[in-house]
Amino acid sequence: MKIIVIGSGFGGLSAAIRLQAQGHQVTIAEKRDKPGGRAYVYEQDGFTFDAGPTIITAPYLIHELFELSNRTTSDYVTLVPLDPFYNVRFEDGSVFHYNGSSDYLLEQIRQFNPADVEGYHRFYRASEQVFQKGLPLMTKPFSHFTDMLKVVPDMLQLQSFKSVAGFVNQYIQDERLRQVFSFHPLLIGGNPFQSTSVYAMIHKLEQAFGVWFAMGGTGALVQGLVRLSQELGGELRLNTEVAEILIEGKTKRATGVALKDGELLQADAVVSNADVALTYLNLVPAQFRRKYSDRYLQNLRYSMSLFVVYFGTNRRYNHMAHHEILMGRRYREWMVDLFDRKHLASDFSLYLHRPTATDPTLAPPGCDCWYVLAPVPNLDGATDWNEMAKPYRDAIVQYLEKHYLPDLSSHIVTEHHIDPLHFRDELNSYKGTAFSVEPTLFQSAWFRPHNQSEDIPNLYCVGAGTHPGAGLPGVMSSGKIVADMIGRAG
């Protein structure tokens, strides 16, 4: 079959490589001048910045792509384990060094609150059960309601009706430790107080497989996958924006795509790695959308957006790890501002990325490469980012300087930022979200936009907005699901 993949993010690349290994002819149409989608790379003044995702878990999903093609991962990209996975820092000065050693974690829990040691044991056993039942579901499609019914007993047993925070809080008492073990949904666009407790398995996933980094940055992983795709005969077309998915009126099947420049590309199937809401709203004419109507898509709950400052410093801050989670003074109330009120709060909880802690070649000698990521409301909120970007950037830099990075402002030698307008305008993300559809209980599995369109049978969706969800393991698993659905070339 001739297959067109719209977008070259990890979901699109994963689907393309698997489809090519099955014998299909695949063309990837990418709007931007570089591959990677969200995993874009900025090069500026000798610094190399990964635009985003930077946390690699479940590396077996990467290895599988090379094994399918009788290749070895290390011939294309070097993955190294991180220790710690993260430092989780609090404004009272306490730091939790989060890694894969159970003895080390228990010792730190004891230092934070001795009474929580036994609670952590119970939490870990419970998260292990969620992991064992939940992980296999990540690579299974939920195309029919009966698929959902089959897993309901397991989901009830695993308390999936609880939120991640609710699940953690029944075992852990110290407020800081509750945050340490419940923040993970934020990494996939979810509110820990609203995301289903199935995502509590992330803790066990990290303990089982570790947290990894691609030397050269996430962009080096993208390049390795692009090279693999092209060696398998795939075509990557950059600066190629799709304007419409072409649908045949009688059969209601996709016949290819129309590009913005007017060129038509024929296909037997189309895989969209574009934002799932805008795939339907912008690329599929309304008369072919019985389920995915404008109203249906507008009524879904969408994730937050991000404000990210990429900056280089002319000194190194060696007390900071590769991944730093900086918790603000509020937790639950801040989530309410972010997800429910859509209000840009004056306080922060931040993710600080310092890849030069692992790979100094990403910056000039003696320098550090960074980005600081602040979750912010999506464009349903009232914030005018044309007005607020500069003062918000200044507030973040001042906060970092005061609490974590002394004299930061005098050491920044290059920088730029992105905000929700970038996600909307450059990344074609509905409402400027960073993670598409929010991962709540009733927007997960069968309730989430499906991998195979109910309206157009040979249109498939991969990426953050479809099953199983955002994050590297989620989007790469969506590529596996779609390739399995399409099947081997006859």
Rosetta blueprint (number, residue, H / E / L):
1 M L
2 K E
3 I E
4 I E
5 V E
6 I E
7 G L
8 S L
9 G L
10 F H
11 G H
12 G H
13 L H
14 S H
15 A H
16 A H
17 I H
18 R H
19 L H
20 Q H
21 A H
22 Q L
23 G L
24 H L
25 Q E
26 V E
27 T E
28 I E
29 A E
30 E L
31 K L
32 R L
33 D L
34 K L
35 P L
36 G L
37 G L
38 R L
39 A L
40 Y L
41 V E
42 Y E
43 E E
44 Q E
45 D L
46 G L
47 F E
48 T E
49 F E
50 D E
51 A L
52 G L
53 P L
54 T L
55 I L
56 I E
57 T L
58 A L
59 P L
60 Y H
61 L H
62 I H
63 H H
64 E H
65 L H
66 F H
67 E H
68 L H
69 S L
70 N L
71 R L
72 T L
73 T H
74 S H
75 D H
76 Y L
77 V L
78 T L
79 L E
80 V E
81 P E
82 L L
83 D L
84 P L
85 F L
86 Y E
87 N E
88 V E
89 R E
90 F L
91 E L
92 D L
93 G L
94 S L
95 V E
96 F E
97 H E
98 Y E
99 N L
100 G L
101 S L
102 S H
103 D H
104 Y H
105 L H
106 L H
107 E H
108 Q H
109 I H
110 R H
111 Q H
112 F H
113 N L
114 P L
115 A L
116 D H
117 V H
118 E H
119 G H
120 Y H
121 H H
122 R H
123 F H
124 Y H
125 R H
126 A H
127 S H
128 E H
129 Q H
130 V H
131 F H
132 Q H
133 K H
134 G H
135 L H
136 P H
137 L H
138 M H
139 T H
140 K L
141 P L
142 F L
143 S L
144 H L
145 F H
146 T H
147 D H
148 M H
149 L H
150 K H
151 V H
152 V H
153 P H
154 D H
155 M H
156 L H
157 Q H
158 L L
159 Q L
160 S L
161 F L
162 K L
163 S E
164 V H
165 A H
166 G H
167 F H
168 V H
169 N H
170 Q L
171 Y L
172 I L
173 Q L
174 D L
175 E H
176 R H
177 L H
178 R H
179 Q H
180 V H
181 F L
182 S L
183 F L
184 H H
185 P H
186 L H
187 L H
188 I H
189 G L
190 G L
191 N L
192 P L
193 F L
194 Q L
195 S E
196 T E
197 S H
198 V H
199 Y H
200 A H
201 M H
202 I H
203 H H
204 K H
205 L H
206 E H
207 Q H
208 A H
209 F H
210 G L
211 V L
212 W E
213 F E
214 A E
215 M L
216 G L
217 G L
218 T H
219 G H
220 A H
221 L H
222 V H
223 Q H
224 G H
225 L H
226 V H
227 R H
228 L H
229 S H
230 Q H
231 E H
232 L L
233 G L
234 G L
235 E E
236 L E
237 R E
238 L L
239 N L
240 T L
241 E L
242 V E
243 A E
244 E E
245 I E
246 L E
247 I E
248 E E
249 G L
250 K L
251 T L
252 K L
253 R E
254 A E
255 T E
256 G E
257 V E
258 A E
259 L E
260 K L
261 D L
262 G L
263 E L
264 L E
265 L E
266 Q E
267 A L
268 D L
269 A E
270 V E
271 V E
272 S E
273 N L
274 A L
275 D L
276 V H
277 A H
278 L H
279 T H
280 Y H
281 L H
282 N H
283 L H
284 V L
285 P L
286 A H
287 Q H
288 F H
289 R L
290 R L
291 K L
292 Y L
293 S L
294 D H
295 R H
296 Y H
297 L H
298 Q H
299 N L
300 L L
301 R L
302 Y E
303 S L
304 M L
305 S E
306 L E
307 F E
308 V E
309 V E
310 Y E
311 F E
312 G E
313 T E
314 N L
315 R L
316 R L
317 Y L
318 N L
319 H L
320 M L
321 A L
322 H L
323 H E
324 E E
325 I E
326 L E
327 M L
328 G L
329 R L
330 R L
331 Y L
332 R H
333 E H
334 W H
335 M H
336 V H
337 D H
338 L H
339 F H
340 D H
341 R H
342 K L
343 H L
344 L L
345 A L
346 S L
347 D L
348 F L
349 S L
350 L E
351 Y E
352 L E
353 H E
354 R L
355 P H
356 T H
357 A H
358 T L
359 D L
360 P H
361 T H
362 L H
363 A L
364 P L
365 P L
366 G L
367 C L
368 D E
369 C E
370 W E
371 Y E
372 V E
373 L E
374 A E
375 P E
376 V E
377 P L
378 N L
379 L L
380 D L
381 G L
382 A L
383 T L
384 D L
385 W H
386 N H
387 E H
388 M H
389 A H
390 K H
391 P H
392 Y H
393 R H
394 D H
395 A H
396 I H
397 V H
398 Q H
399 Y H
400 L H
401 E H
402 K H
403 H H
404 Y L
405 L L
406 P L
407 D L
408 L H
409 S H
410 S H
411 H H
412 I E
413 V E
414 T E
415 E E
416 H E
417 H E
418 I E
419 D L
420 P H
421 L H
422 H H
423 F H
424 R H
425 D H
426 E L
427 L L
428 N L
429 S L
430 Y H
431 K H
432 G H
433 T L
434 A L
435 F L
436 S L
437 V E
438 E L
439 P L
440 T E
441 L H
442 F H
443 Q H
444 S L
445 A H
446 W H
447 F H
448 R L
449 P L
450 H L
451 N L
452 Q E
453 S L
454 E L
455 D L
456 I L
457 P L
458 N L
459 L E
460 Y E
461 C E
462 V L
463 G L
464 A L
465 G L
466 T L
467 H L
468 P L
469 G L
470 A L
471 G L
472 L H
473 P H
474 G H
475 V H
476 M H
477 S H
478 S H
479 G H
480 K H
481 I H
482 V H
483 A H
484 D H
485 M H
486 I H
487 G L
488 R L
489 A L
490 G L
